[in-house]
């Protein structure tokens, strides 16, 4: 199914492959080649398995994306 070009979308995906390049990585269930989408505004690969939504880097990226979409200022670096 084609994606609507008027919709902004982002990808956050896990890589549990021990420093493998993205094209050879996987979250343990879905390979990068299947999860990668052309046309994303941003793509973040985090060191995690299929439960990457629990990864602190993934959570921080989601917060960044949400803040960007509401027009809020970026959070200061920790």
C-alpha positions as CSV (number, residue, x, y, z in Angstrom):
1,X,0.0,0.0,0.0
2,X,1.6,3.4,-1.0
3,X,2.2,5.9,1.8
4,X,0.5,9.3,1.6
5,X,3.2,11.8,0.5
6,X,1.4,14.5,2.6
7,X,2.0,12.5,5.8
8,X,5.3,13.0,7.6
9,X,6.6,9.7,9.1
10,X,9.7,8.6,11.0
11,X,11.3,5.2,11.7
12,X,12.7,3.9,14.9
13,X,14.1,0.3,14.7
14,X,16.2,-2.0,16.7
15,X,19.5,-3.5,15.8
16,X,20.7,-6.3,18.0
17,X,23.4,-7.3,15.5
18,X,26.5,-6.1,17.4
19,X,27.7,-3.3,15.2
20,X,26.5,-4.7,11.9
21,X,25.9,-2.1,9.2
22,X,22.2,-1.2,8.8
23,X,21.6,-3.2,5.6
24,X,22.7,-6.4,7.5
25,X,21.0,-5.7,10.8
26,X,17.8,-7.0,12.4
27,X,15.9,-6.6,15.6
28,X,15.8,-10.3,15.9
29,X,12.5,-10.6,14.1
30,X,12.4,-8.1,11.3
31,X,15.4,-7.5,9.1
32,X,16.4,-3.9,8.3
33,X,15.7,-4.4,4.7
34,X,12.0,-5.0,5.6
35,X,11.6,-2.3,8.2
36,X,13.4,0.5,6.2
37,X,11.0,2.8,4.4
38,X,12.1,5.3,1.7
39,X,10.9,8.9,2.3
40,X,11.1,9.0,6.1
41,X,11.8,12.3,7.6
42,X,14.2,10.6,10.1
43,X,15.4,7.1,10.8
44,X,16.9,6.1,14.1
45,X,18.5,2.7,14.7
46,X,18.8,1.8,18.4
47,X,20.8,-1.0,20.0
48,X,17.8,-3.2,20.9
49,X,15.8,-6.2,19.8
50,X,12.2,-6.4,18.7
51,X,11.2,-4.7,22.0
52,X,13.1,-1.5,20.9
53,X,10.1,0.6,22.2
54,X,11.5,0.0,25.7
55,X,15.0,1.3,24.8
56,X,15.9,4.7,26.3
57,X,17.3,5.9,23.0
58,X,14.1,5.0,21.2
59,X,12.1,6.7,23.9
60,X,14.2,9.9,23.6
61,X,13.8,9.8,19.8
62,X,10.0,9.5,20.1
63,X,10.0,12.5,22.5
64,X,12.1,14.5,20.0
65,X,9.7,13.7,17.2
66,X,6.7,14.6,19.2
67,X,8.2,17.9,20.4
68,X,9.2,18.7,16.8
69,X,5.6,18.1,15.6
70,X,4.1,20.3,18.2
71,X,6.6,23.0,17.5
72,X,8.3,22.9,20.9
73,X,11.9,23.8,21.4
74,X,14.3,20.8,21.6
75,X,15.2,19.6,25.0
76,X,18.7,20.6,26.3
77,X,21.4,17.9,26.0
78,X,22.0,16.0,29.2
